[in-house]
């Protein structure tokens, strides 16, 4: 499923994520907790990981890739089931999420200097 939506506020974004994740497995959103973790790249927020925990230890996930204006939804097996392009979204820099639970700072150390053997 791929579509375009305008979700300009945090409340609209969270509500859409929770409804979509719960709708996939036909669970009641009132019985499901939605946990949010910010994703940072090089010290700056770049997205949010949403985890919906429902009955029977069911967990589904969504990732908001703010820089790409995309919401990616994954079922309890880890398979992507939806990709939403956001035509309007909240400002990630004005979020009130706690410090990152996930760091996307994939900076590798330089390889050691190797000298050719003569």
C-alpha positions in Angstrom: 0.0 0.0 0.0 1.5 3.3 -1.0 -0.3 6.6 -0.6 0.2 10.3 0.1 -1.2 12.1 3.2 -1.0 15.4 5.0 -0.4 14.9 8.8 0.8 18.3 9.9 0.6 17.8 13.7 2.2 15.4 16.1 -1.3 14.2 17.2 -2.4 13.5 13.7 0.8 11.7 12.9 0.6 9.5 16.1 -3.1 8.8 15.6 -2.5 7.7 12.0 0.4 5.5 13.0 -1.5 3.8 15.8 -4.7 3.3 13.7 -2.6 1.8 10.9 -0.6 -0.5 13.1 -3.6 -1.7 15.0 -5.7 -2.1 11.9 -3.2 -4.4 10.3 -3.7 -7.1 13.1 -7.3 -6.0 13.9 -6.5 -5.1 17.5 -8.2 -2.4 19.6 -6.1 0.8 19.7 -7.3 1.4 23.3 -5.6 -1.9 24.3 -2.4 -1.0 22.6 0.4 1.1 23.8 2.4 3.2 21.3 6.0 3.8 22.3 8.0 6.4 20.5 11.8 6.6 20.2 13.7 9.3 18.3 16.2 8.4 15.7 19.3 10.7 15.4 21.9 11.0 12.7 25.1 12.9 13.6 23.4 14.3 16.7 20.3 15.7 14.9 16.9 14.1 15.0 16.0 12.5 11.6 13.1 10.3 12.4 11.0 8.4 14.9 10.5 4.7 15.6 7.0 3.8 16.7 6.3 0.5 18.4 2.8 -0.7 19.0 2.5 -3.4 21.7 -0.7 -5.2 21.8 -2.2 -8.3 23.4 -0.4 -11.7 23.1 3.0 -10.0 23.0 2.2 -8.7 19.5 4.5 -5.9 18.3 4.3 -3.9 15.1 6.5 -1.0 14.0 6.5 2.1 12.0 9.4 4.4 11.1 9.0 8.1 10.2 11.9 9.0 8.0 11.4 12.8 8.4 14.1 13.8 5.9 12.4 11.6 3.2 8.8 12.5 4.4 8.0 8.8 4.6 6.2 6.6 7.0 7.2 2.9 6.7 5.0 0.3 8.4 6.1 -3.2 9.4 4.0 -6.1 10.7 4.9 -8.4 13.6 7.0 -10.6 11.3 9.1 -7.6 10.1 7.5 -7.4 6.6 6.8 -4.0 5.3 3.1 -3.6 4.6 2.7 0.1 3.9 4.7 3.1 2.6 3.1 6.6 3.0 4.5 9.8 1.5 3.8 12.8 3.8 2.9 15.9 1.9 2.8 17.8 5.2 4.3 16.7 8.5 5.3 18.2 11.9 8.7 19.7 12.3 11.1 17.0 13.7 13.3 19.7 15.2 10.4 20.9 17.4 9.6 17.4 18.7 9.5 16.8 22.5 10.8 13.3 22.2 13.5 12.2 24.7 17.2 11.8 23.6 17.8 9.1 21.0 17.1 5.5 21.7 18.5 4.8 18.3 21.6 6.4 16.9 22.0 6.3 13.1 25.6 7.6 13.4 27.3 5.0 11.3 30.7 6.6 11.1 33.4 4.1 10.7 36.9 4.6 12.0 39.6 4.9 9.3 41.4 1.8 8.5 44.9 1.5 9.9 47.8 2.5 7.6 49.0 -0.5 5.9 52.5 -0.5 4.4 53.5 -2.6 1.5 56.0 -5.2 2.3 59.2 -5.1 0.3 
